[in-house]
Amino acid sequence: MIKDLNDCEGVYTLQSVSVADLAAPDIISAITLSEIDFLQNGEIILEAMEIHQICYSIDNGSSWQTNNGTFTGLSAGIYTASSGTRTIAIRLSS
């Protein structure tokens, strides 16, 4: 099975397909905006070095988002930030 960028799957039998094993992008900066008054209003803004669309996670890869690396509505705590297989821990203070 092959999946395209639109998550459509199909069987491709006309020619062989090779998939390159590319290194995951590195997170080059992580900016935190602290939670204020326990209102779940903290933010983490991640930036990764890559020219293509990047998926980001702050829950150890359980869920991913493809935005600009901004996570909002966060409580104080420790978050595990990922872009691909590269992972860093971030502490968001209150």
C-alpha positions as CSV (number, residue, x, y, z in Angstrom):
1,M,0.0,0.0,0.0
2,I,1.1,3.5,-0.8
3,K,-0.3,6.7,1.0
4,D,-0.1,10.1,-0.7
5,L,0.0,13.5,0.9
6,N,-3.8,13.5,1.1
7,D,-3.9,10.2,3.0
8,C,-5.3,8.4,0.0
9,E,-4.1,4.8,-0.1
10,G,-3.7,2.5,-3.1
11,V,-1.7,-0.4,-4.5
12,Y,0.9,0.7,-7.0
13,T,2.0,-2.2,-9.3
14,L,3.4,-0.4,-12.4
15,Q,6.9,0.2,-11.2
16,S,9.0,-0.4,-8.1
17,V,9.0,2.4,-5.5
18,S,11.9,3.2,-3.3
19,V,11.5,5.4,-0.2
20,A,14.5,7.3,1.2
21,D,15.2,7.1,4.9
22,L,15.7,10.8,5.6
23,A,16.9,12.2,8.9
24,A,14.2,13.9,11.0
25,P,14.4,17.7,11.2
26,D,16.1,19.2,14.3
27,I,14.2,21.5,16.6
28,I,16.3,24.7,16.5
29,S,14.4,26.8,19.0
30,A,11.6,26.4,21.6
31,I,10.0,29.5,23.1
32,T,7.7,29.2,26.1
33,L,5.1,31.7,27.4
34,S,4.3,30.9,31.0
35,E,0.8,30.0,32.2
36,I,-0.8,32.9,34.1
37,D,-3.1,32.5,37.1
38,F,-3.7,28.7,36.4
39,L,-5.8,29.6,33.3
40,Q,-4.3,27.1,30.9
41,N,-3.0,29.9,28.8
42,G,0.6,29.0,28.4
43,E,2.2,28.5,25.0
44,I,5.1,26.6,23.4
45,I,6.4,27.7,20.0
46,L,8.7,25.3,18.2
47,E,10.9,25.9,15.2
48,A,12.6,23.2,13.2
49,M,15.1,23.4,10.4
50,E,13.4,21.9,7.3
51,I,12.1,23.1,3.9
52,H,9.1,20.8,3.8
53,Q,6.0,20.6,6.0
54,I,6.9,19.4,9.5
55,C,4.7,17.6,12.1
56,Y,5.1,18.6,15.7
57,S,4.2,16.8,18.9
58,I,4.3,17.8,22.6
59,D,2.9,14.6,24.0
60,N,5.7,12.2,23.2
61,G,4.4,11.5,19.8
62,S,0.8,10.4,20.8
63,S,-0.6,13.1,18.6
64,W,0.9,15.3,15.9
65,Q,0.0,18.7,14.3
66,T,1.1,20.3,11.1
67,N,1.0,23.9,11.9
68,N,3.8,26.4,12.6
69,G,4.8,24.6,15.8
70,T,2.6,26.7,18.1
71,F,0.8,25.0,21.0
72,T,-1.6,27.1,23.0
73,G,-3.9,26.6,26.0
74,L,-1.3,24.8,28.0
75,S,-1.0,24.3,31.7
76,A,2.4,24.5,33.5
77,G,4.3,21.2,33.3
78,I,7.0,19.3,31.4
79,Y,6.3,18.6,27.7
80,T,8.2,16.3,25.4
81,A,8.5,18.1,22.1
82,S,9.2,16.2,18.9
83,S,9.6,16.9,15.2
84,G,10.0,13.5,13.6
85,T,12.3,11.4,15.7
86,R,14.1,14.3,17.3
87,T,12.9,14.9,20.9
88,I,13.5,17.5,23.6
89,A,11.9,18.1,27.0
90,I,10.4,21.6,27.7
91,R,9.4,22.9,31.1
92,L,6.5,25.4,31.0
93,S,6.3,27.4,34.2
94,S,3.4,29.1,35.9
